[in-house]
Amino acid sequence: MSTPLEQKALLALRQYSLFTQGDRIAVGVSGGADSVALLRFLAVLREEYRWELIVCHIHHGLRGAEADRDEQFVRELAGQLGLPYAVRHIDAAALALENHLSVEEAGRNARYAFFAETAGEGGRIATAHTLSDNVETMVMRLCRGSGLKGMCGIPPVRDNIIRPLINCSREQVEDFCQQNGLEFVTDSTNLECDYGRNRVRNKIIPLLKDLNPEFERAVGRFADCARADEELLEKLTAKALERLVSEKGLDAKGAAALEKGLLFRVLKEYLRPFSPEFSHICAVKDILGGGSANLPGGKKAVCD
C-alpha cells in the first residue's frame, strides 16, 4: 500500500485496534469520495483479514432525483465488488418534525440505527469520517464554546463504530480516488452555504489554511493531545467523586479545596442528573462555602 491514504488508514487500523480477524463490518457508503475510498480500502484487505463487508446506504427522502441517483450508484458499486448491499429509505424531514430534532440530527440517528442493525451483535460499523471532517467539527464546537471534551474531535473508535480514514485529509481521499480511477457522486448541497458545516468547510477553513497550510494536520495533533488529557482528567474526576460523594451528598468543603479545573468537572458530573448548564455549575460552585442555588424543575442545591 503506497498512497498516503492507504498508509495512514492502515496505521490507524493498527494504532487504534479498529478491527480483528473475521469481523462483520457494516460500511456506510453515501457514494461520495470519502465513502467510496473507504470501501475500496477495506475491500482490498477483506480476504487477508477475512472480513465480512456489507455495503450500507440510506436514502433520506431528500434531494429528489439526486438521492435516487446516489442509491443506484452505491448499489452498482457493491455489485462490482461482489459485496452484499443493504439500503433503507427514510423520511428525514418527517422524523425531525416528529422528534423535535434538526433534519441533520434526525438523519444521523436513523443512519446509525440502520448501520447497527445491519452489523448485528458483535459486528462493527465503518464510517468514512476524515481529518477534514474532524477539523470542521472542532471549529464548529469551538464556536459554540465547547470545553476540552468537545475539542477531542471525532474519535477514531467509539463503541463498535470505527473510522479508518480519520487521519486522512479530503485532498488525500480525492487523490486516492483519482489514482485508482474510482468514480463517485457529489452531493450538490455540500456546495451551498445554507448549513453551518458547509460555511465552515467552504469559507472558514480556506482562510485558516491561508494562515497555515498545515492547519488540518495541526488540529489533528491537537485532537490527539486533547483526547489523552481528557482521558487522564476523567480518571481524576472519577476518583474525586468516589472520595467526596456519600449518602449525605457532596462534601462541599472537600470539593472547594480542589483545583479549579478538577472542581468544575466534579460539579458537572455530580449535577448531571439535574442540569448540564454551565450557569448552574457556576452557581453551585459559588455556594460551596454556604448558601443555596436554584436548579431546574424547582430543585435547589443547599450547602450548610
SULVENSUL-V779074 format. One record per residue. N is the residue number from 0. RES is the residue in three letters. SS is DSSP state (helix for helix, strand for strand, loop for the rest). Layout:
BEGIN
n=N res=RES ss=SS
n=N res=RES ss=SS
END
This chain:
BEGIN
n=0 res=MET ss=loop
n=1 res=SER ss=loop
n=2 res=THR ss=loop
n=3 res=PRO ss=helix
n=4 res=LEU ss=helix
n=5 res=GLU ss=helix
n=6 res=GLN ss=helix
n=7 res=LYS ss=helix
n=8 res=ALA ss=helix
n=9 res=LEU ss=helix
n=10 res=LEU ss=helix
n=11 res=ALA ss=helix
n=12 res=LEU ss=helix
n=13 res=ARG ss=helix
n=14 res=GLN ss=helix
n=15 res=TYR ss=loop
n=16 res=SER ss=loop
n=17 res=LEU ss=loop
n=18 res=PHE ss=loop
n=19 res=THR ss=loop
n=20 res=GLN ss=loop
n=21 res=GLY ss=loop
n=22 res=ASP ss=loop
n=23 res=ARG ss=strand
n=24 res=ILE ss=strand
n=25 res=ALA ss=strand
n=26 res=VAL ss=strand
n=27 res=GLY ss=strand
n=28 res=VAL ss=loop
n=29 res=SER ss=loop
n=30 res=GLY ss=loop
n=31 res=GLY ss=loop
n=32 res=ALA ss=helix
n=33 res=ASP ss=helix
n=34 res=SER ss=helix
n=35 res=VAL ss=helix
n=36 res=ALA ss=helix
n=37 res=LEU ss=helix
n=38 res=LEU ss=helix
n=39 res=ARG ss=helix
n=40 res=PHE ss=helix
n=41 res=LEU ss=helix
n=42 res=ALA ss=helix
n=43 res=VAL ss=helix
n=44 res=LEU ss=helix
n=45 res=ARG ss=helix
n=46 res=GLU ss=helix
n=47 res=GLU ss=helix
n=48 res=TYR ss=helix
n=49 res=ARG ss=loop
n=50 res=TRP ss=loop
n=51 res=GLU ss=strand
n=52 res=LEU ss=strand
n=53 res=ILE ss=strand
n=54 res=VAL ss=strand
n=55 res=CYS ss=strand
n=56 res=HIS ss=strand
n=57 res=ILE ss=strand
n=58 res=HIS ss=strand
n=59 res=HIS ss=loop
n=60 res=GLY ss=loop
n=61 res=LEU ss=loop
n=62 res=ARG ss=loop
n=63 res=GLY ss=helix
n=64 res=ALA ss=helix
n=65 res=GLU ss=helix
n=66 res=ALA ss=helix
n=67 res=ASP ss=helix
n=68 res=ARG ss=helix
n=69 res=ASP ss=helix
n=70 res=GLU ss=helix
n=71 res=GLN ss=helix
n=72 res=PHE ss=helix
n=73 res=VAL ss=helix
n=74 res=ARG ss=helix
n=75 res=GLU ss=helix
n=76 res=LEU ss=helix
n=77 res=ALA ss=helix
n=78 res=GLY ss=helix
n=79 res=GLN ss=helix
n=80 res=LEU ss=helix
n=81 res=GLY ss=loop
n=82 res=LEU ss=loop
n=83 res=PRO ss=strand
n=84 res=TYR ss=strand
n=85 res=ALA ss=strand
n=86 res=VAL ss=strand
n=87 res=ARG ss=strand
n=88 res=HIS ss=strand
n=89 res=ILE ss=loop
n=90 res=ASP ss=loop
n=91 res=ALA ss=helix
n=92 res=ALA ss=helix
n=93 res=ALA ss=helix
n=94 res=LEU ss=helix
n=95 res=ALA ss=helix
n=96 res=LEU ss=helix
n=97 res=GLU ss=helix
n=98 res=ASN ss=helix
n=99 res=HIS ss=loop
n=100 res=LEU ss=loop
n=101 res=SER ss=loop
n=102 res=VAL ss=helix
n=103 res=GLU ss=helix
n=104 res=GLU ss=helix
n=105 res=ALA ss=helix
n=106 res=GLY ss=helix
n=107 res=ARG ss=helix
n=108 res=ASN ss=helix
n=109 res=ALA ss=helix
n=110 res=ARG ss=helix
n=111 res=TYR ss=helix
n=112 res=ALA ss=helix
n=113 res=PHE ss=helix
n=114 res=PHE ss=helix
n=115 res=ALA ss=helix
n=116 res=GLU ss=helix
n=117 res=THR ss=helix
n=118 res=ALA ss=helix
n=119 res=GLY ss=loop
n=120 res=GLU ss=loop
n=121 res=GLY ss=loop
n=122 res=GLY ss=loop
n=123 res=ARG ss=strand
n=124 res=ILE ss=strand
n=125 res=ALA ss=strand
n=126 res=THR ss=loop
n=127 res=ALA ss=loop
n=128 res=HIS ss=loop
n=129 res=THR ss=loop
n=130 res=LEU ss=helix
n=131 res=SER ss=helix
n=132 res=ASP ss=helix
n=133 res=ASN ss=helix
n=134 res=VAL ss=helix
n=135 res=GLU ss=helix
n=136 res=THR ss=helix
n=137 res=MET ss=helix
n=138 res=VAL ss=helix
n=139 res=MET ss=helix
n=140 res=ARG ss=helix
n=141 res=LEU ss=helix
n=142 res=CYS ss=helix
n=143 res=ARG ss=loop
n=144 res=GLY ss=loop
n=145 res=SER ss=loop
n=146 res=GLY ss=loop
n=147 res=LEU ss=loop
n=148 res=LYS ss=loop
n=149 res=GLY ss=helix
n=150 res=MET ss=helix
n=151 res=CYS ss=helix
n=152 res=GLY ss=loop
n=153 res=ILE ss=loop
n=154 res=PRO ss=loop
n=155 res=PRO ss=loop
n=156 res=VAL ss=strand
n=157 res=ARG ss=strand
n=158 res=ASP ss=loop
n=159 res=ASN ss=loop
n=160 res=ILE ss=strand
n=161 res=ILE ss=strand
n=162 res=ARG ss=loop
n=163 res=PRO ss=loop
n=164 res=LEU ss=loop
n=165 res=ILE ss=loop
n=166 res=ASN ss=loop
n=167 res=CYS ss=loop
n=168 res=SER ss=loop
n=169 res=ARG ss=helix
n=170 res=GLU ss=helix
n=171 res=GLN ss=helix
n=172 res=VAL ss=helix
n=173 res=GLU ss=helix
n=174 res=ASP ss=helix
n=175 res=PHE ss=helix
n=176 res=CYS ss=helix
n=177 res=GLN ss=helix
n=178 res=GLN ss=helix
n=179 res=ASN ss=loop
n=180 res=GLY ss=loop
n=181 res=LEU ss=loop
n=182 res=GLU ss=loop
n=183 res=PHE ss=loop
n=184 res=VAL ss=loop
n=185 res=THR ss=loop
n=186 res=ASP ss=loop
n=187 res=SER ss=helix
n=188 res=THR ss=helix
n=189 res=ASN ss=helix
n=190 res=LEU ss=helix
n=191 res=GLU ss=loop
n=192 res=CYS ss=loop
n=193 res=ASP ss=loop
n=194 res=TYR ss=loop
n=195 res=GLY ss=helix
n=196 res=ARG ss=helix
n=197 res=ASN ss=helix
n=198 res=ARG ss=helix
n=199 res=VAL ss=helix
n=200 res=ARG ss=helix
n=201 res=ASN ss=helix
n=202 res=LYS ss=helix
n=203 res=ILE ss=helix
n=204 res=ILE ss=helix
n=205 res=PRO ss=helix
n=206 res=LEU ss=helix
n=207 res=LEU ss=helix
n=208 res=LYS ss=helix
n=209 res=ASP ss=helix
n=210 res=LEU ss=helix
n=211 res=ASN ss=loop
n=212 res=PRO ss=loop
n=213 res=GLU ss=loop
n=214 res=PHE ss=helix
n=215 res=GLU ss=helix
n=216 res=ARG ss=helix
n=217 res=ALA ss=helix
n=218 res=VAL ss=helix
n=219 res=GLY ss=helix
n=220 res=ARG ss=helix
n=221 res=PHE ss=helix
n=222 res=ALA ss=helix
n=223 res=ASP ss=helix
n=224 res=CYS ss=helix
n=225 res=ALA ss=helix
n=226 res=ARG ss=helix
n=227 res=ALA ss=helix
n=228 res=ASP ss=helix
n=229 res=GLU ss=helix
n=230 res=GLU ss=helix
n=231 res=LEU ss=helix
n=232 res=LEU ss=helix
n=233 res=GLU ss=helix
n=234 res=LYS ss=helix
n=235 res=LEU ss=helix
n=236 res=THR ss=helix
n=237 res=ALA ss=helix
n=238 res=LYS ss=helix
n=239 res=ALA ss=helix
n=240 res=LEU ss=helix
n=241 res=GLU ss=helix
n=242 res=ARG ss=helix
n=243 res=LEU ss=helix
n=244 res=VAL ss=strand
n=245 res=SER ss=strand
n=246 res=GLU ss=loop
n=247 res=LYS ss=loop
n=248 res=GLY ss=strand
n=249 res=LEU ss=strand
n=250 res=ASP ss=loop
n=251 res=ALA ss=helix
n=252 res=LYS ss=helix
n=253 res=GLY ss=helix
n=254 res=ALA ss=helix
n=255 res=ALA ss=helix
n=256 res=ALA ss=loop
n=257 res=LEU ss=loop
n=258 res=GLU ss=loop
n=259 res=LYS ss=helix
n=260 res=GLY ss=helix
n=261 res=LEU ss=helix
n=262 res=LEU ss=helix
n=263 res=PHE ss=helix
n=264 res=ARG ss=helix
n=265 res=VAL ss=helix
n=266 res=LEU ss=helix
n=267 res=LYS ss=helix
n=268 res=GLU ss=helix
n=269 res=TYR ss=helix
n=270 res=LEU ss=helix
n=271 res=ARG ss=loop
n=272 res=PRO ss=loop
n=273 res=PHE ss=loop
n=274 res=SER ss=loop
n=275 res=PRO ss=loop
n=276 res=GLU ss=loop
n=277 res=PHE ss=helix
n=278 res=SER ss=helix
n=279 res=HIS ss=helix
n=280 res=ILE ss=helix
n=281 res=CYS ss=helix
n=282 res=ALA ss=helix
n=283 res=VAL ss=helix
n=284 res=LYS ss=helix
n=285 res=ASP ss=helix
n=286 res=ILE ss=loop
n=287 res=LEU ss=loop
n=288 res=GLY ss=loop
n=289 res=GLY ss=loop
n=290 res=GLY ss=strand
n=291 res=SER ss=strand
n=292 res=ALA ss=strand
n=293 res=ASN ss=strand
n=294 res=LEU ss=loop
n=295 res=PRO ss=helix
n=296 res=GLY ss=helix
n=297 res=GLY ss=helix
n=298 res=LYS ss=loop
n=299 res=LYS ss=strand
n=300 res=ALA ss=strand
n=301 res=VAL ss=strand
n=302 res=CYS ss=strand
n=303 res=ASP ss=loop
END
